[in-house]
């Protein structure tokens, strides 16, 4: 494998109420809303991007909110946990915050060398906060009641649930250039680059029931390619190995290709460039609806079809 990912780019999930989604991820979790746009394949649906100050790769969680969407169900063939990195010694702060704000949570546990707190958003999506030593990212400090020293730093790990480990493990290592970090029973972890925060995939196998992708579940997970040339090379390699890969798609803030791993999880490879400040200044990210040039002629129709949100 000549081309290898250097981390998680973003995770995209399905929500129900867009305003409740904005409130949770900006006011509870303290992420920055870095882009208000639409699902380019269904322009009557919001596509909301959250992340750090600039929406840097490996900080981004995005949502397609569909009001009235059927609740999903965790299970095989889905990404079933999205973990964020938080500073060491901050789990107590986040635990108390969850209790105070009425957020559903599971009691903190120690996993390996790290303390982990599991939260659930308003659609029941599973989120993990991992107290990660050595993560030097600054996160977003724009929420007044979250001190900078407690703020979410960015994505840490994604967890895939699968019937069987080997088919998925083979794709991750042989087709995507990841390294096996550790294996225990039906669970294994894989690193991109040096691993750690923003560059780890966990696979939980032995999951009997198939998941249902709907509200409160992850739609796809994206891995990082530094530029378009690398993506083009990667696409050719995957095609050469018999993987069904889409054409390169223009997502305005990055270019993408999509394919499924053997267990059914939808993967995306997204370029780091050009980023989210190509159509609005860094200080004004996420304040207004932004559309790609090919949808601008339909702006009035699109605006009238979208549920109203307040930021």
C-alpha positions as CSV (number, residue, x, y, z in Angstrom):
1,X,0.0,0.0,0.0
2,X,1.8,3.2,-1.2
3,X,-0.8,5.7,0.1
4,X,-1.7,5.7,3.8
5,X,-4.1,7.9,5.8
6,X,-2.7,10.2,8.4
7,X,-5.7,10.3,10.7
8,X,-9.5,10.7,10.9
9,X,-10.8,13.6,8.9
10,X,-14.4,13.8,10.1
11,X,-17.4,11.8,11.2
12,X,-20.8,12.4,9.8
13,X,-24.0,11.4,11.6
14,X,-27.8,11.6,11.3
15,X,-29.8,13.8,13.7
16,X,-33.5,14.7,14.0
17,X,-34.2,18.2,15.2
18,X,-31.5,20.7,13.8
19,X,-32.0,23.3,16.6
20,X,-31.6,20.6,19.3
21,X,-28.5,19.4,17.5
22,X,-27.0,22.9,17.4
23,X,-27.8,23.5,21.1
24,X,-26.1,20.2,22.2
25,X,-22.9,20.4,20.3
26,X,-22.3,24.1,20.8
27,X,-23.7,24.8,24.3
28,X,-23.1,21.4,25.9
29,X,-20.1,19.9,24.2
30,X,-18.6,23.3,23.4
31,X,-17.7,22.8,19.8
32,X,-17.7,25.6,17.3
33,X,-20.3,25.5,14.5
34,X,-17.9,26.1,11.6
35,X,-20.3,25.7,8.7
36,X,-24.0,26.0,7.9
37,X,-24.5,24.4,4.6
38,X,-26.8,21.7,3.0
39,X,-26.5,18.1,2.0
40,X,-25.3,18.6,-1.6
41,X,-27.2,15.4,-2.6
42,X,-30.4,16.5,-0.9
43,X,-30.3,20.4,-0.6
44,X,-33.5,20.5,1.5
45,X,-31.5,19.0,4.4
46,X,-29.1,20.9,6.6
47,X,-25.4,19.8,6.8
48,X,-24.0,21.2,10.0
49,X,-20.2,21.0,10.7
50,X,-18.8,21.3,14.2
51,X,-15.1,21.4,15.2
52,X,-12.3,23.5,16.6
53,X,-11.8,27.2,15.8
54,X,-11.0,26.6,12.1
55,X,-12.7,23.2,11.6
56,X,-9.3,21.5,11.2
57,X,-9.3,17.8,10.1
58,X,-9.6,15.4,13.0
59,X,-11.7,17.9,14.9
60,X,-14.8,17.7,12.8
61,X,-18.2,16.1,13.5
62,X,-21.0,16.8,11.1
63,X,-24.7,16.1,10.9
64,X,-27.6,15.7,8.5
65,X,-30.6,16.6,10.6
66,X,-33.9,15.1,9.3
67,X,-36.9,16.2,11.4
68,X,-39.0,13.2,12.2
69,X,-36.3,10.6,11.2
70,X,-36.8,7.1,12.6
71,X,-34.4,6.4,15.6
72,X,-31.5,4.2,14.6
73,X,-30.1,1.2,16.5
74,X,-26.5,0.4,17.3
75,X,-25.2,-2.9,15.9
76,X,-23.0,-4.6,13.3
77,X,-22.1,-2.6,10.2
78,X,-22.1,0.8,11.9
79,X,-19.7,3.1,13.6
80,X,-21.1,2.9,17.1
81,X,-18.9,5.2,19.1
82,X,-17.3,8.6,18.3
83,X,-14.7,9.5,20.9
84,X,-13.3,13.0,21.5
85,X,-10.0,13.9,23.3
86,X,-10.3,16.0,26.4
87,X,-7.4,17.1,28.7
88,X,-6.1,14.8,31.4
89,X,-7.9,15.4,34.8
90,X,-11.0,16.9,33.0
91,X,-13.3,14.0,33.2
92,X,-14.6,15.2,36.6
93,X,-15.6,18.5,35.1
94,X,-17.4,16.8,32.2
95,X,-19.1,14.3,34.5
96,X,-20.5,17.2,36.7
97,X,-21.5,19.2,33.6
98,X,-23.4,16.2,32.2
99,X,-25.3,15.8,35.5
100,X,-26.0,19.6,35.8
101,X,-27.3,19.9,32.2
102,X,-29.4,16.7,32.3
103,X,-27.3,14.9,29.7
104,X,-27.6,11.1,29.6
105,X,-24.3,9.5,30.5
106,X,-22.6,6.3,31.8
107,X,-20.3,6.5,34.8
108,X,-16.6,7.2,34.0
109,X,-14.4,4.1,33.6
110,X,-10.7,3.5,33.2
111,X,-9.8,2.0,29.8
112,X,-6.1,1.2,29.4
113,X,-4.3,4.3,30.7
114,X,-7.2,6.7,30.2
115,X,-10.3,7.7,32.0
116,X,-13.4,7.6,29.7
117,X,-16.8,9.2,30.1
118,X,-19.6,8.2,27.8
119,X,-22.4,10.7,26.9
120,X,-25.5,10.5,24.7
121,X,-26.8,13.4,22.7
122,X,-30.4,14.3,22.2
123,X,-30.8,11.6,19.6
124,X,-29.1,8.9,21.6
125,X,-25.8,9.0,19.7
126,X,-22.9,7.5,21.7
127,X,-20.1,9.9,22.4
128,X,-17.0,9.2,24.4
129,X,-14.7,11.7,26.1
130,X,-11.2,10.3,26.6
131,X,-8.8,12.0,28.9
132,X,-5.8,11.9,26.6
133,X,-2.3,12.8,27.7
134,X,-0.1,14.4,25.1
135,X,-2.8,15.9,22.9
136,X,-1.5,19.4,22.3
137,X,-4.4,20.6,20.2
138,X,-6.1,23.7,21.7
139,X,-9.8,23.0,20.8
140,X,-12.4,25.8,20.8
141,X,-12.5,28.2,23.6
142,X,-15.6,30.2,22.5
143,X,-18.0,28.8,25.2
144,X,-17.9,30.9,28.3
145,X,-18.7,28.3,30.9
146,X,-16.1,25.8,29.6
147,X,-12.6,26.8,30.6
148,X,-9.9,26.5,27.9
149,X,-8.1,23.9,30.0
150,X,-11.2,21.7,30.0
151,X,-12.2,22.1,26.3
152,X,-12.7,19.3,23.8
153,X,-9.5,19.0,21.8
154,X,-10.8,17.1,18.7
155,X,-11.6,13.6,17.6
156,X,-9.8,10.7,19.3
157,X,-11.1,7.3,18.2
158,X,-13.9,5.8,16.2
159,X,-15.4,2.4,17.0
160,X,-16.7,0.1,14.3
161,X,-19.1,-2.8,15.3
162,X,-18.8,-5.9,13.2
163,X,-20.0,-9.5,12.9
164,X,-16.4,-10.6,12.2
165,X,-13.0,-9.0,12.7
166,X,-10.9,-10.5,9.9
167,X,-12.5,-9.0,6.8
168,X,-12.5,-5.5,8.2
169,X,-9.0,-5.9,9.7
170,X,-7.7,-6.9,6.3
171,X,-9.1,-3.8,4.6
172,X,-7.8,-1.5,7.3
173,X,-4.2,-3.0,7.1
174,X,-3.8,-4.2,3.5
175,X,-6.0,-1.6,1.7
176,X,-5.8,1.4,3.9
177,X,-2.3,1.1,5.3
178,X,-3.1,1.1,9.0
179,X,-1.1,-0.8,11.6
180,X,-2.5,-3.3,14.1
181,X,-1.9,-1.7,17.5
182,X,-3.4,-4.3,19.8
183,X,-5.9,-7.2,19.9
184,X,-7.9,-8.7,22.8
185,X,-10.6,-11.3,22.1
186,X,-13.0,-9.9,19.6
187,X,-11.6,-6.4,19.8
188,X,-8.7,-4.9,17.9
189,X,-7.3,-1.3,17.5
190,X,-5.5,0.1,14.5
191,X,-3.3,3.1,14.1
192,X,-2.8,5.6,11.3
193,X,0.7,7.2,11.3
194,X,1.8,7.4,14.9
195,X,-1.6,6.6,16.3
196,X,-3.1,8.3,19.3
197,X,-5.7,11.1,19.4
198,X,-7.3,11.6,16.0
199,X,-5.6,8.6,14.4
200,X,-7.1,5.4,15.9
201,X,-9.8,3.0,14.8
202,X,-11.2,0.4,17.2
203,X,-13.1,-2.6,15.8
204,X,-15.5,-4.5,18.1
205,X,-16.3,-7.8,16.5
206,X,-18.7,-10.6,17.6
207,X,-21.7,-8.3,17.4
208,X,-24.7,-10.5,16.4
209,X,-27.4,-8.0,15.6
210,X,-27.3,-5.8,12.5
211,X,-27.4,-2.1,13.3
212,X,-30.1,0.2,11.9
213,X,-28.7,3.4,10.3
214,X,-31.1,6.2,11.1
215,X,-31.4,9.0,13.7
216,X,-28.7,9.0,16.3
217,X,-26.3,6.9,14.3
218,X,-23.2,7.6,12.2
219,X,-23.6,7.8,8.5
220,X,-19.9,7.6,7.5
221,X,-16.4,8.2,8.7
222,X,-13.8,10.0,6.7
223,X,-10.0,9.5,6.7
224,X,-7.4,12.1,5.8
225,X,-5.6,12.6,2.5
226,X,-3.4,15.6,2.4
227,X,-4.2,16.7,-1.1
228,X,-6.0,15.8,-4.3
229,X,-3.0,14.2,-6.0
230,X,-2.7,11.8,-3.1
231,X,-6.4,11.0,-3.2
232,X,-6.2,10.3,-7.0
233,X,-3.4,7.8,-6.3
234,X,-5.3,6.2,-3.5
235,X,-8.4,5.8,-5.6
236,X,-6.4,4.1,-8.3
237,X,-4.9,1.7,-5.7
238,X,-8.3,0.8,-4.3
239,X,-9.8,0.2,-7.7
240,X,-6.8,-2.0,-8.6
241,X,-7.6,-4.1,-5.5
242,X,-11.2,-4.6,-6.7
243,X,-12.8,-2.1,-4.3
244,X,-15.9,-0.3,-5.6
245,X,-15.0,3.4,-5.2
246,X,-17.0,6.4,-6.3
247,X,-15.7,9.1,-8.6
248,X,-14.0,12.0,-6.8
249,X,-16.7,14.4,-5.5
250,X,-16.4,18.1,-4.9
251,X,-17.6,18.8,-1.3
252,X,-16.5,22.5,-1.6
253,X,-14.4,22.3,1.6
254,X,-12.6,19.1,0.6
255,X,-12.7,16.5,-2.2
256,X,-14.0,13.0,-1.4
257,X,-14.3,9.4,-2.5
258,X,-16.6,6.8,-0.9
259,X,-16.6,3.0,-0.5
260,X,-17.7,0.4,1.9
261,X,-15.6,-1.9,4.1
262,X,-16.5,-5.6,4.1
263,X,-18.7,-5.3,7.2
264,X,-20.8,-2.5,5.6
265,X,-19.5,0.7,7.2
266,X,-19.3,3.5,4.7
267,X,-15.8,5.0,4.5
268,X,-14.8,8.3,2.9
269,X,-11.4,9.7,2.1
270,X,-11.3,13.5,2.2
271,X,-8.6,15.9,1.4
272,X,-7.3,18.3,4.1
273,X,-7.5,21.2,1.7
274,X,-8.9,23.7,0.9
275,X,-10.7,24.1,4.3
276,X,-13.7,26.0,5.7
277,X,-12.5,29.6,5.3
278,X,-12.6,29.6,1.5
279,X,-16.1,31.2,1.4
280,X,-16.2,33.2,4.7
281,X,-13.6,34.7,7.1
282,X,-12.3,32.6,9.9
283,X,-13.9,34.9,12.5
284,X,-17.3,34.5,10.9
285,X,-17.4,30.8,10.3
286,X,-20.8,29.1,10.8
287,X,-22.9,32.2,11.1
288,X,-24.8,32.1,7.7
289,X,-26.0,29.5,5.2
290,X,-23.2,28.9,2.7
291,X,-23.9,27.2,-0.6
292,X,-21.6,25.9,-3.3
293,X,-21.6,27.8,-6.6
294,X,-23.8,25.2,-8.4
295,X,-26.6,25.6,-5.7
296,X,-26.5,29.4,-5.5
297,X,-29.1,29.9,-8.2
298,X,-31.6,27.9,-6.0
299,X,-30.7,29.8,-2.8
300,X,-34.2,31.2,-2.2
301,X,-35.9,27.9,-2.7
302,X,-33.4,26.1,-0.5
303,X,-33.7,28.7,2.3
304,X,-37.5,28.3,2.3
305,X,-37.2,24.5,2.5
306,X,-34.9,24.4,5.5
307,X,-36.1,24.4,9.2
308,X,-35.0,27.6,10.9
309,X,-32.1,27.4,13.3
310,X,-30.7,30.0,15.7
311,X,-27.0,30.1,16.6
